[in-house]
Amino acid sequence: MHKNHVDRMRISGSDAWCEMSNGAKLPISRGKRKLVKLYFGNETKVHNEKS
């Protein structure tokens, strides 16, 4: 997964996923959730800077 293609990160109860620019939803495992939060921050909307 490339950071520039992630539009949104969602966490709902025990489920978490990234919504990609092509509409795909990629699940985030519980073990990787902290890493993803560190990478993107706590905001659910990821601010892409597209060239």
Rosetta constraint file for C-alpha pairs under 8 A:
AtomPair CA 1 CA 5 HARMONIC 7.44 0.50
AtomPair CA 1 CA 6 HARMONIC 7.82 0.50
AtomPair CA 2 CA 6 HARMONIC 6.99 0.50
AtomPair CA 4 CA 48 HARMONIC 5.87 0.50
AtomPair CA 4 CA 49 HARMONIC 7.36 0.50
AtomPair CA 4 CA 50 HARMONIC 7.23 0.50
AtomPair CA 5 CA 20 HARMONIC 5.56 0.50
AtomPair CA 5 CA 21 HARMONIC 5.16 0.50
AtomPair CA 5 CA 22 HARMONIC 7.89 0.50
AtomPair CA 5 CA 48 HARMONIC 7.83 0.50
AtomPair CA 6 CA 18 HARMONIC 6.40 0.50
AtomPair CA 6 CA 19 HARMONIC 5.97 0.50
AtomPair CA 6 CA 20 HARMONIC 4.49 0.50
AtomPair CA 6 CA 21 HARMONIC 5.93 0.50
AtomPair CA 6 CA 46 HARMONIC 6.82 0.50
AtomPair CA 6 CA 48 HARMONIC 7.73 0.50
AtomPair CA 7 CA 18 HARMONIC 7.47 0.50
AtomPair CA 7 CA 19 HARMONIC 5.66 0.50
AtomPair CA 7 CA 20 HARMONIC 5.35 0.50
AtomPair CA 7 CA 21 HARMONIC 5.57 0.50
AtomPair CA 7 CA 45 HARMONIC 6.67 0.50
AtomPair CA 7 CA 46 HARMONIC 5.51 0.50
AtomPair CA 7 CA 47 HARMONIC 7.29 0.50
AtomPair CA 7 CA 48 HARMONIC 7.08 0.50
AtomPair CA 8 CA 18 HARMONIC 5.77 0.50
AtomPair CA 8 CA 19 HARMONIC 5.07 0.50
AtomPair CA 8 CA 20 HARMONIC 7.05 0.50
AtomPair CA 8 CA 44 HARMONIC 5.71 0.50
AtomPair CA 8 CA 45 HARMONIC 4.58 0.50
AtomPair CA 8 CA 46 HARMONIC 5.15 0.50
AtomPair CA 9 CA 16 HARMONIC 7.56 0.50
AtomPair CA 9 CA 17 HARMONIC 5.96 0.50
AtomPair CA 9 CA 18 HARMONIC 4.43 0.50
AtomPair CA 9 CA 19 HARMONIC 6.17 0.50
AtomPair CA 9 CA 43 HARMONIC 7.64 0.50
AtomPair CA 9 CA 44 HARMONIC 4.75 0.50
AtomPair CA 9 CA 45 HARMONIC 6.20 0.50
AtomPair CA 9 CA 46 HARMONIC 6.89 0.50
AtomPair CA 10 CA 16 HARMONIC 5.50 0.50
AtomPair CA 10 CA 17 HARMONIC 5.35 0.50
AtomPair CA 10 CA 18 HARMONIC 6.15 0.50
AtomPair CA 10 CA 19 HARMONIC 7.60 0.50
AtomPair CA 10 CA 44 HARMONIC 5.68 0.50
AtomPair CA 11 CA 15 HARMONIC 5.85 0.50
AtomPair CA 11 CA 16 HARMONIC 4.22 0.50
AtomPair CA 11 CA 17 HARMONIC 6.59 0.50
AtomPair CA 11 CA 44 HARMONIC 7.84 0.50
AtomPair CA 12 CA 16 HARMONIC 6.14 0.50
AtomPair CA 15 CA 27 HARMONIC 7.74 0.50
AtomPair CA 15 CA 28 HARMONIC 7.75 0.50
AtomPair CA 16 CA 27 HARMONIC 5.91 0.50
AtomPair CA 16 CA 28 HARMONIC 5.25 0.50
AtomPair CA 16 CA 29 HARMONIC 7.27 0.50
AtomPair CA 16 CA 30 HARMONIC 7.98 0.50
AtomPair CA 16 CA 33 HARMONIC 7.56 0.50
AtomPair CA 17 CA 25 HARMONIC 6.21 0.50
AtomPair CA 17 CA 26 HARMONIC 5.27 0.50
AtomPair CA 17 CA 27 HARMONIC 4.11 0.50
AtomPair CA 17 CA 28 HARMONIC 4.94 0.50
AtomPair CA 18 CA 25 HARMONIC 5.59 0.50
AtomPair CA 18 CA 26 HARMONIC 5.18 0.50
AtomPair CA 18 CA 27 HARMONIC 6.44 0.50
AtomPair CA 18 CA 28 HARMONIC 7.11 0.50
AtomPair CA 19 CA 23 HARMONIC 6.31 0.50
AtomPair CA 19 CA 24 HARMONIC 5.91 0.50
AtomPair CA 19 CA 25 HARMONIC 4.62 0.50
AtomPair CA 19 CA 26 HARMONIC 6.54 0.50
AtomPair CA 20 CA 24 HARMONIC 5.21 0.50
AtomPair CA 20 CA 25 HARMONIC 6.17 0.50
AtomPair CA 20 CA 26 HARMONIC 7.53 0.50
AtomPair CA 28 CA 32 HARMONIC 6.37 0.50
AtomPair CA 28 CA 33 HARMONIC 6.09 0.50
AtomPair CA 28 CA 36 HARMONIC 7.97 0.50
AtomPair CA 29 CA 33 HARMONIC 6.12 0.50
AtomPair CA 30 CA 34 HARMONIC 7.94 0.50
AtomPair CA 32 CA 36 HARMONIC 6.24 0.50
AtomPair CA 33 CA 37 HARMONIC 6.20 0.50
AtomPair CA 34 CA 38 HARMONIC 6.19 0.50
AtomPair CA 35 CA 39 HARMONIC 6.18 0.50
AtomPair CA 36 CA 40 HARMONIC 6.06 0.50
AtomPair CA 36 CA 41 HARMONIC 7.71 0.50
AtomPair CA 37 CA 41 HARMONIC 4.86 0.50
AtomPair CA 37 CA 42 HARMONIC 5.70 0.50
AtomPair CA 38 CA 42 HARMONIC 7.70 0.50
AtomPair CA 40 CA 46 HARMONIC 6.88 0.50
